[in-house]
Amino acid sequence: MHSDERSAEGLRAGIAGPVSSGPVASAIGVVGAGTMGSGIAQLAALAGARTLVYDAVPEGLERGIARLEQGLTKGAERGRWSQQDADAAAGRVEAVDGLDAFASCALVIEAIAESLDAKRELFGALAAVVDPGCVLATNTSSLLVTDLAAAVPGPERVVGMHFFNPAPLMQLLEVVAGERSGEPALALARGTGEAMGKRVIVARDAPGFLVNRCGRPFGLEAQRVVSEGIATVEQVDRICRLGGGFRMGPFELSDLVGVDVGFEVSKSFYAQSYGEPRWRPTLLAHRMAASGRAGRKAGRGWYDYAEDPPWPPDPDPPAAGGGEDNLLVIAGDNVVALELADLARGAGWRVATPEDAKGDVPFLTVDCGGDASLQGGPHAVLCAEGSLAALDPEGGAAGFHAVPPIGAARLVEATRGPNTSLLAFERTEHLFETLGKHVEWVGDAPGLVLGRMVAQLVNEAAFTLRDRVGSAEDIDAGMELGLNHPRGPLAWGDLMGLDHALAILDALWEEHHDPAYRACPLLRHHVWDGRLGQLTGAGFHEHGSPEA
């Protein structure tokens, strides 16, 4: 494993420094023996460290040690490590009855309740008993490391080590540098994380650090979509699964985490940012949390878990094929147009540009941002630069949106307005069915559902990069490994085209005039500079020679 090593000052400024291998703690203390604490202790023991575990509740400590030993046994049974390694790791674990036992530790990681006062009190007590060089690490996911370190003698030894649940299985560790975190402490945290087998990413201290910050739009934008009546809860989740490749939709995930928990996190983000509009909680989530519909744990959240299954099963997409050499005109030279043309040819369509159609009336004209206004026949319009109502105010076109890579998607979204002709409706649906896609009809909006969600993910990641909270590589790795997204948001922006993402954001701003949709200046400058992503060879990442 390799981490993006930086100096302490470089971490805080987001500027890469020299790469070096970090030291590893040989004796690690863990405070808190709950699910997270016992998982961290298991990782420490497997990494070869003498591991001391403490919990203020004796029964909790006993349960935590039992959970740790059970995890070691299950891992051996599943071939993740040998039984010999499991037995050796178990032998390195010691349950202790007080903080004094941590005096010999080089690193102590706290995994107690998410309370600023409780964590500060704990760090103060630890500072009184451990060696001055002992690193104190917090597993917080929502509190600022700088705030925790403020009341601790020697704040340079306080860092963040944000593990993801379940800690033994998730591949990611987020190391966070507070304003006064020292390089020796950060190096030990990184080196120890790598010894635990983690992909270590590094973050500047800020609300949500890298991963939780960049993941905010996934749930918030989904809630806005439902609040506006663009799609139902079930549709949004299905679109994310089938159209975006997410393992879970945002509302399924909310029910799993707890609707009440998610709402409290939203309020915390909003408060810590002094009212950042992009992080504003929704009234929809407020009502859900206040109603007691807290998700799976309550038996009902966005879904009713008394029903089996709680949400409709995903439909199987139709088999591709059936173009029958019919003429399909595709206008535009963006990624969507190029991918649709390739897919259509593979499905038996005769594909042409408006210039090459030579006046023939096509089965359907698909306008992906080119000038298809002079072409006869029914139209389908890509709803990126605006909603269907804005792009075709008096016409009879249908609208659609798809987020690349379209070939991997099993679903495409479509919309219709009051003037959409029946022929445009039917032929748009037929086209995408021949491409092997299920068609989900939703309300009209720029980007429809998935497009606006992905555009907001790209935008938040751009703000995070602009604010020097972390590197582009760490942002993308964090979202893939920490939240199981199908790809990192900056890489996704490069794939779909940064001009595409920016067009959706600007169109949403034009319709809503809500600062939640203001585009990050870094994203806009990349587009102005011609750094549109893979198609031009450079975007947030470098891609080499532009695609032909």
KEPAGU-303031 format. One line per field, with one value per residue (C-alpha): x, y, z; residue number from 1. Coordinates in Angstrom, 3 decimals, padded with zeros to 6 digits, always signed. Example, Ala and Ser with C-alpha at 12.3 -4.5 7.8 and 13.67 -1.06 7.14 Angstrom:
2
x: [+012.300/+013.670]
y: [-004.500/-001.060]
z: [+007.800/+007.140]
n: [1/2]
//
This chain:
548
x: [+000.000/+001.138/-000.115/+000.285/+002.941/+003.180/+004.872/+002.604/+002.482/+001.914/-001.017/-002.649/-002.112/-002.901/+000.509/+002.264/+005.636/+008.333/+007.190/+008.624/+007.678/+006.300/+007.067/+004.713/+003.548/+004.573/+002.179/-001.305/-004.021/-007.705/-010.246/-013.802/-014.643/-017.777/-018.111/-015.643/-013.162/-013.027/-012.559/-009.642/-008.093/-008.404/-006.535/-003.807/-003.275/-003.157/-000.564/+001.702/+001.221/+000.750/-002.849/-004.390/-008.165/-010.103/-013.767/-015.325/-018.086/-016.656/-019.431/-018.772/-015.092/-015.930/-018.286/-015.718/-012.969/-015.373/-016.358/-012.684/-011.879/-014.933/-013.794/-010.350/-011.877/-014.299/-011.500/-009.450/-012.435/-012.928/-009.250/-008.474/-005.603/-004.406/-005.601/-002.022/-002.123/-005.494/-004.185/-001.061/-003.154/-005.462/-002.412/-001.356/-004.654/-004.919/-008.037/-007.025/-008.981/-007.680/-005.976/-002.750/-002.086/-001.470/+001.740/+003.893/+001.871/+003.262/-000.247/-003.668/-006.801/-010.104/-013.392/-015.863/-019.157/-019.182/-019.065/-016.566/-016.582/-016.177/-013.307/-011.539/-011.856/-010.462/-007.485/-006.722/-006.703/-004.530/-002.050/-001.467/-000.407/+001.206/+004.686/+004.913/+005.764/+002.675/+000.354/-003.298/-005.620/-009.337/-011.646/-014.158/-016.036/-017.766/-015.748/-012.778/-009.441/-008.256/-011.145/-010.291/-006.601/-007.182/-007.480/-004.694/-001.132/+001.041/-001.603/+001.031/+000.585/-003.173/-004.273/-007.344/-007.467/-010.911/-011.674/-014.754/-017.313/-016.760/-013.118/-011.668/-013.287/-013.182/-010.000/-009.731/-008.181/-008.457/-005.574/-006.486/-004.084/-005.306/-003.884/-001.159/-000.655/+003.065/+004.767/+006.027/+002.468/+001.093/+003.877/+003.155/-000.564/+000.077/+002.672/+000.513/-002.509/-000.536/+000.688/-002.985/-003.433/-005.293/-005.171/-004.321/-005.607/-004.733/-006.976/-006.802/-008.988/-012.411/-016.055/-016.418/-012.739/-012.593/-014.991/-018.021/-017.807/-017.639/-020.459/-022.943/-024.691/-025.623/-028.325/-029.113/-029.662/-031.790/-033.985/-034.312/-035.335/-038.113/-039.162/-039.616/-041.689/-039.197/-039.135/-040.281/-038.037/-038.227/-037.381/-034.368/-032.900/-033.568/-031.990/-028.882/-028.534/-029.306/-028.238/-025.294/-023.923/-024.295/-024.657/-027.399/-029.620/-029.493/-032.767/-031.846/-028.569/-030.367/-032.624/-029.606/-027.641/-030.728/-032.783/-032.446/-028.677/-028.314/-030.392/-028.285/-025.134/-026.672/-027.399/-023.848/-022.328/-024.516/-023.633/-019.882/-019.826/-021.698/-024.567/-023.023/-026.036/-024.723/-025.025/-028.420/-030.612/-033.952/-037.411/-038.208/-035.535/-036.646/-040.202/-039.029/-036.752/-039.408/-042.019/-039.945/-039.550/-035.869/-035.211/-034.534/-034.029/-037.550/-039.135/-040.035/-038.175/-038.248/-039.426/-041.772/-039.807/-042.964/-043.319/-041.303/-039.471/-039.486/-038.921/-039.872/-037.351/-035.231/-036.545/-034.417/-033.307/-034.429/-032.075/-030.089/-030.815/-033.617/-032.391/-033.210/-031.018/-033.407/-031.882/-030.933/-029.594/-027.406/-026.388/-023.497/-019.876/-019.840/-019.279/-022.989/-023.368/-020.275/-021.299/-024.877/-023.651/-021.423/-024.171/-026.725/-024.497/-024.016/-027.804/-028.331/-029.141/-027.882/-026.333/-025.718/-025.033/-027.556/-025.144/-024.770/-028.471/-028.910/-032.479/-033.726/-036.380/-034.957/-036.746/-035.584/-033.264/-031.313/-030.080/-027.107/-026.220/-025.777/-028.125/-030.808/-033.497/-033.586/-033.931/-037.408/-039.117/-039.531/-036.861/-035.286/-033.310/-030.493/-031.567/-028.164/-028.044/-031.581/-034.833/-036.946/-039.267/-036.342/-034.706/-037.859/-040.503/-042.997/-041.877/-042.987/-039.694/-039.131/-036.267/-033.665/-030.497/-027.776/-024.500/-021.467/-020.369/-023.717/-022.638/-022.346/-025.742/-028.880/-031.207/-031.708/-033.998/-036.542/-039.092/-042.003/-043.745/-047.325/-046.442/-044.376/-045.754/-046.822/-044.416/-041.444/-042.439/-042.739/-039.659/-037.436/-038.460/-037.950/-034.453/-033.163/-034.805/-032.910/-029.730/-030.547/-031.701/-034.712/-036.381/-037.438/-039.848/-039.383/-040.266/-038.552/-035.355/-031.798/-029.912/-033.169/-032.223/-028.839/-027.339/-027.948/-026.790/-023.524/-022.998/-023.326/-020.874/-018.396/-018.989/-018.480/-015.302/-014.104/-014.727/-012.876/-009.913/-010.048/-010.049/-006.934/-008.556/-006.934/-005.551/-007.600/-006.271/-007.220/-010.686/-011.445/-009.921/-011.838/-015.213/-014.606/-013.152/-014.920/-018.430/-018.403/-019.177/-018.707/-015.963/-014.469/-016.339/-013.416/-012.725/-016.458/-016.452/-013.542/-015.364/-018.702/-017.057/-016.597/-018.555/-021.478/-021.390/-021.040/-023.960/-026.248/-025.157/-025.615/-029.038/-030.091/-028.899/-030.846/-034.049/-033.712/-031.376/-030.341/-026.675/-026.574/-026.119/-023.338/-020.530/-017.075/-014.756/-012.127/-014.604/-015.541/-011.897/-011.097/-013.876/-012.705/-009.180/-010.378/-009.610/-012.850/-011.657/-010.827/-012.108/-009.493/-006.754/-006.899/-009.419/-009.034/-006.640/-004.166/-005.215/-002.526/-003.421/-007.044/-009.348/-009.730]
y: [+000.000/+003.535/+006.752/+010.284/+011.377/+015.067/+017.306/+018.564/+022.022/+020.501/+018.458/+021.556/+023.464/+020.547/+020.717/+017.430/+016.894/+014.221/+010.608/+008.598/+005.415/+006.147/+004.502/+001.939/+001.887/-001.291/-000.721/+000.682/+001.620/+001.681/+003.511/+002.343/-001.301/-000.865/-002.072/+000.475/+000.256/-003.535/-003.485/-001.043/-003.190/-006.251/-004.413/-003.309/-006.849/-008.325/-005.683/-007.106/-004.453/-005.098/-003.949/-002.620/-002.093/-000.069/+000.746/+002.724/+000.092/-003.290/-005.235/-003.290/-004.172/-007.845/-007.763/-005.915/-008.446/-011.273/-009.483/-009.034/-012.712/-013.744/-011.500/-013.105/-016.583/-015.724/-014.162/-017.341/-019.476/-017.326/-017.477/-013.810/-014.887/-018.154/-019.586/-019.250/-015.503/-015.212/-016.955/-014.780/-011.611/-012.683/-013.187/-009.578/-008.189/-007.116/-005.853/-003.133/-001.565/+002.001/+004.638/+004.284/+001.057/+003.113/+004.638/+002.453/+003.047/+004.955/+005.511/+005.687/+005.747/+006.835/+005.423/+006.735/+008.624/+011.484/+014.242/+017.105/+017.479/+013.741/+013.412/+016.490/+015.180/+011.804/+013.331/+015.489/+012.421/+010.485/+013.341/+013.110/+009.430/+008.694/+009.637/+013.174/+011.571/+009.327/+010.157/+010.691/+009.865/+010.454/+008.325/+011.169/+011.511/+014.824/+016.872/+019.039/+017.599/+021.127/+021.590/+018.316/+019.217/+022.715/+021.630/+019.027/+019.706/+019.115/+019.530/+018.669/+014.981/+014.977/+013.677/+012.172/+008.482/+008.083/+004.398/+003.331/+000.849/-002.088/-001.235/-004.738/-004.944/-001.419/-000.711/+002.983/+005.073/+008.854/+010.564/+014.117/+016.936/+019.517/+023.031/+022.086/+018.398/+017.655/+015.655/+012.927/+012.251/+012.262/+009.977/+007.463/+007.498/+006.951/+004.225/+002.390/+002.609/+001.087/-001.684/-002.422/-002.983/+000.238/+002.579/+005.772/+009.102/+012.397/+015.363/+018.861/+019.483/+020.655/+019.637/+016.037/+015.856/+014.358/+011.439/+012.557/+016.034/+014.844/+012.379/+015.017/+015.613/+011.939/+012.140/+015.868/+016.173/+013.014/+014.592/+017.781/+015.728/+014.026/+017.300/+018.867/+015.945/+015.049/+011.389/+009.126/+007.609/+004.250/+005.799/+007.679/+004.556/+002.475/+005.115/+005.232/+001.447/+000.744/+004.007/+004.952/+001.619/+002.420/-000.575/+001.188/+004.142/+007.178/+006.361/+002.713/+003.959/+006.511/+003.806/+001.621/+004.373/+005.825/+008.724/+010.506/+009.989/+011.324/+014.380/+015.180/+014.891/+017.284/+019.823/+019.467/+020.081/+023.121/+024.572/+023.938/+025.647/+028.713/+028.076/+026.746/+026.493/+023.312/+021.565/+022.940/+020.173/+019.549/+019.948/+016.513/+014.912/+017.055/+015.754/+012.169/+012.371/+014.135/+011.517/+008.705/+006.947/+006.370/+003.545/-000.155/+000.053/+001.485/-000.857/+002.060/+004.920/+005.895/+002.296/+000.110/-002.912/-004.789/-005.359/-008.039/-006.826/-003.248/-001.822/-003.137/-005.473/-003.986/-004.747/-006.703/-004.506/-005.548/-007.358/-005.023/-005.002/-004.111/-000.971/-002.650/-000.210/+002.647/+006.129/+007.699/+011.243/+012.267/+015.912/+016.941/+016.035/+015.501/+012.234/+011.372/+011.802/+009.711/+006.893/+006.807/+006.626/+003.634/+001.839/+002.513/+001.152/-001.977/-002.316/-002.145/+001.532/+003.548/+006.528/+009.891/+013.490/+016.154/+017.153/+013.581/+012.707/+014.509/+015.504/+012.002/+011.949/+009.920/+007.529/+009.849/+012.821/+012.897/+016.373/+016.139/+019.801/+020.192/+022.001/+019.512/+022.151/+021.737/+017.962/+016.528/+013.820/+013.336/+014.605/+013.623/+016.340/+015.836/+017.720/+018.979/+022.649/+023.055/+021.282/+020.102/+023.054/+025.456/+023.713/+022.977/+025.373/+025.029/+021.854/+018.271/+016.695/+014.205/+014.753/+012.314/+012.187/+009.605/+009.842/+008.200/+005.466/+004.789/+001.344/+000.126/+001.527/-000.569/+002.428/+005.775/+008.516/+010.257/+013.022/+014.490/+017.848/+018.865/+019.333/+016.154/+014.261/+010.655/+009.738/+011.335/+009.602/+006.170/+006.397/+007.703/+004.766/+002.346/+003.695/+003.140/-000.255/-001.341/-000.231/-002.651/+000.035/+000.253/+003.655/+005.464/+008.351/+011.163/+014.829/+017.594/+019.179/+019.898/+016.605/+014.882/+012.751/+011.050/+013.853/+016.502/+014.182/+013.372/+017.023/+017.981/+015.231/+016.576/+020.125/+019.315/+017.417/+020.423/+022.722/+020.248/+020.236/+024.028/+024.409/+022.183/+019.699/+016.866/+015.747/+014.675/+011.132/+010.922/+012.380/+009.751/+006.883/+007.974/+007.934/+004.553/+002.799/+004.681/+005.021/+002.289/+004.724/+003.214/+005.756/+008.862/+012.131/+013.892/+010.893/+010.732/+014.409/+013.792/+010.817/+012.561/+015.841/+018.767/+020.969/+018.545/+018.754/+022.538/+022.874/+021.017/+023.162/+026.411/+025.295/+024.384/+027.806/+029.466/+027.667/+027.842/+030.764/+028.694/+029.161/+025.418/+025.137/+027.687/+026.071/+025.834/+028.382/+025.662/+023.591/+026.620/+027.563/+024.026/+024.312/+027.754/+026.360/+023.489/+020.875/+018.969/+015.536/+012.355/+013.686/+016.468/+014.561/+016.566/+017.583/+017.132/+014.324/+014.006/+011.447/+011.675/+012.176/+013.152/+010.447/+010.335]
z: [+000.000/-000.676/+000.870/-000.413/+002.089/+002.948/+005.458/+008.259/+006.725/+003.319/+004.629/+006.039/+002.816/+000.533/-001.171/-001.883/-000.228/-000.557/-000.381/+002.514/+004.370/+007.822/+011.155/+012.691/+016.314/+018.143/+021.061/+020.389/+022.837/+021.872/+024.018/+023.447/+022.798/+020.728/+017.142/+015.804/+018.690/+018.677/+014.892/+015.170/+017.899/+015.665/+012.900/+015.319/+016.608/+013.103/+012.188/+014.901/+017.572/+021.264/+021.592/+024.794/+024.909/+027.485/+027.911/+030.757/+030.964/+032.065/+030.346/+027.150/+027.340/+027.740/+024.766/+022.680/+023.308/+022.481/+019.259/+018.354/+018.923/+016.948/+014.073/+014.075/+013.977/+011.159/+009.136/+009.440/+008.436/+005.329/+004.381/+004.982/+007.250/+008.736/+012.022/+013.234/+012.471/+014.221/+017.332/+017.340/+016.988/+019.804/+021.977/+021.445/+022.773/+026.400/+028.143/+030.638/+033.465/+033.344/+031.224/+033.224/+031.321/+028.160/+029.544/+027.261/+024.067/+021.088/+019.703/+021.388/+019.220/+020.731/+019.450/+022.018/+021.645/+019.120/+021.744/+021.678/+025.467/+026.102/+023.631/+024.989/+028.535/+027.453/+025.632/+028.648/+030.888/+028.427/+028.110/+031.857/+031.763/+028.387/+027.219/+025.723/+022.374/+022.342/+019.433/+020.335/+017.438/+017.148/+015.031/+014.756/+011.488/+012.204/+014.718/+013.827/+014.948/+015.740/+018.189/+019.931/+020.196/+021.536/+025.191/+025.046/+026.222/+023.168/+020.424/+017.816/+018.768/+018.066/+014.641/+013.055/+012.085/+010.570/+009.999/+008.067/+009.353/+009.517/+010.198/+009.559/+006.114/+004.697/+002.770/+003.589/+006.355/+006.374/+008.218/+009.174/+010.013/+012.490/+012.390/+014.886/+014.073/+013.810/+011.061/+013.453/+014.618/+011.067/+009.838/+012.601/+011.810/+008.111/+008.626/+011.143/+008.861/+006.012/+008.309/+008.983/+005.245/+004.541/+001.578/+003.449/+002.193/+003.814/+004.519/+005.834/+008.894/+007.652/+008.133/+006.971/+005.936/+002.417/+002.175/+004.161/+002.686/-000.920/-000.286/+000.945/-002.429/-002.854/-000.203/-000.205/-003.957/-003.943/-001.269/-003.322/-006.377/-004.392/-002.740/-006.181/-007.419/-010.155/-009.078/-006.261/-003.613/-005.375/-008.752/-007.418/-005.841/-008.947/-011.206/-009.005/-009.007/-012.662/-014.268/-012.069/-010.887/-007.176/-004.866/-002.937/-003.671/-001.357/+000.392/+000.963/+002.450/+004.615/+006.053/+006.776/+008.551/+010.239/+008.914/+012.267/+012.315/+008.774/+009.584/+012.650/+010.515/+007.976/+010.709/+012.031/+008.592/+008.048/+011.450/+011.142/+007.742/+009.064/+006.681/+003.449/+001.054/-000.587/+002.804/+003.822/+005.318/+003.647/+005.152/+003.768/+005.983/+008.932/+008.649/+008.307/+011.347/+013.438/+012.538/+014.054/+010.709/+011.400/+008.938/+009.315/+013.088/+013.461/+010.942/+008.707/+007.095/+003.449/+002.986/+005.022/+006.247/+007.179/+003.452/+001.685/-000.296/+001.029/-002.471/-005.925/-007.559/-010.311/-013.798/-016.223/-019.134/-022.613/-024.966/-027.209/-030.935/-033.287/-035.031/-038.358/-040.283/-039.524/-039.785/-036.465/-036.540/-033.607/-033.287/-031.067/-030.453/-026.677/-024.817/-024.693/-028.453/-029.206/-026.852/-028.132/-031.713/-030.943/-029.022/-031.758/-034.501/-032.427/-032.126/-035.897/-036.414/-039.388/-037.605/-039.234/-038.323/-039.413/-042.208/-043.457/-043.382/-046.720/-046.061/-045.295/-042.581/-039.667/-037.354/-034.557/-034.206/-030.936/-030.083/-027.699/-027.974/-031.709/-034.074/-035.004/-035.533/-039.311/-039.274/-039.798/-037.780/-034.027/-031.658/-028.334/-026.543/-024.030/-020.894/-019.770/-020.709/-019.405/-018.739/-021.666/-021.080/-021.488/-024.446/-026.460/-025.133/-027.971/-029.697/-029.463/-028.410/-025.620/-023.204/-021.931/-019.902/-019.400/-017.509/-019.148/-019.258/-020.913/-022.114/-018.522/-017.519/-017.515/-017.443/-019.179/-017.902/-020.077/-019.623/-021.527/-021.480/-022.266/-025.950/-026.393/-029.348/-028.942/-031.751/-029.977/-026.746/-028.330/-030.527/-027.722/-025.581/-028.481/-029.228/-025.700/-025.444/-028.572/-026.789/-023.963/-021.524/-019.272/-019.668/-016.499/-017.123/-014.613/-014.207/-016.119/-014.777/-015.937/-015.681/-014.661/-011.594/-011.890/-013.951/-011.323/-008.534/-010.313/-011.289/-007.628/-006.612/-009.159/-007.958/-004.261/-005.077/-007.089/-004.107/-001.865/-004.227/-004.617/-000.816/-000.617/+001.721/-000.226/-003.570/-006.590/-006.262/-002.572/-003.179/-005.814/-003.825/-000.740/-002.474/-004.078/-001.034/+001.753/+000.300/-002.377/-005.189/-008.654/-009.413/-007.876/-008.569/-010.226/-012.450/-013.228/-014.170/-016.512/-018.034/-018.652/-019.658/-017.284/-019.693/-019.315/-015.514/-015.609/-018.034/-015.620/-012.659/-014.577/-015.801/-012.241/-011.073/-013.885/-012.869/-009.068/-008.325/-005.322/-004.292/-003.596/-007.385/-007.824/-009.779/-008.261/-009.931/-010.387/-012.428/-014.513/-015.124/-016.271/-018.852/-019.934/-020.309/-022.484/-019.820/-020.351/-019.250/-021.096/-024.419/-024.424/-022.581/-019.364/-016.730/-013.000/-013.939/-016.796/-019.406/-022.068/-025.700/-026.379/-027.666/-031.392]
n: [1/2/3/4/5/6/7/8/9/10/11/12/13/14/15/16/17/18/19/20/21/22/23/24/25/26/27/28/29/30/31/32/33/34/35/36/37/38/39/40/41/42/43/44/45/46/47/48/49/50/51/52/53/54/55/56/57/58/59/60/61/62/63/64/65/66/67/68/69/70/71/72/73/74/75/76/77/78/79/80/81/82/83/84/85/86/87/88/89/90/91/92/93/94/95/96/97/98/99/100/101/102/103/104/105/106/107/108/109/110/111/112/113/114/115/116/117/118/119/120/121/122/123/124/125/126/127/128/129/130/131/132/133/134/135/136/137/138/139/140/141/142/143/144/145/146/147/148/149/150/151/152/153/154/155/156/157/158/159/160/161/162/163/164/165/166/167/168/169/170/171/172/173/174/175/176/177/178/179/180/181/182/183/184/185/186/187/188/189/190/191/192/193/194/195/196/197/198/199/200/201/202/203/204/205/206/207/208/209/210/211/212/213/214/215/216/217/218/219/220/221/222/223/224/225/226/227/228/229/230/231/232/233/234/235/236/237/238/239/240/241/242/243/244/245/246/247/248/249/250/251/252/253/254/255/256/257/258/259/260/261/262/263/264/265/266/267/268/269/270/271/272/273/274/275/276/277/278/279/280/281/282/283/284/285/286/287/288/289/290/291/292/293/294/295/296/297/298/299/300/301/302/303/304/305/306/307/308/309/310/311/312/313/314/315/316/317/318/319/320/321/322/323/324/325/326/327/328/329/330/331/332/333/334/335/336/337/338/339/340/341/342/343/344/345/346/347/348/349/350/351/352/353/354/355/356/357/358/359/360/361/362/363/364/365/366/367/368/369/370/371/372/373/374/375/376/377/378/379/380/381/382/383/384/385/386/387/388/389/390/391/392/393/394/395/396/397/398/399/400/401/402/403/404/405/406/407/408/409/410/411/412/413/414/415/416/417/418/419/420/421/422/423/424/425/426/427/428/429/430/431/432/433/434/435/436/437/438/439/440/441/442/443/444/445/446/447/448/449/450/451/452/453/454/455/456/457/458/459/460/461/462/463/464/465/466/467/468/469/470/471/472/473/474/475/476/477/478/479/480/481/482/483/484/485/486/487/488/489/490/491/492/493/494/495/496/497/498/499/500/501/502/503/504/505/506/507/508/509/510/511/512/513/514/515/516/517/518/519/520/521/522/523/524/525/526/527/528/529/530/531/532/533/534/535/536/537/538/539/540/541/542/543/544/545/546/547/548]
//
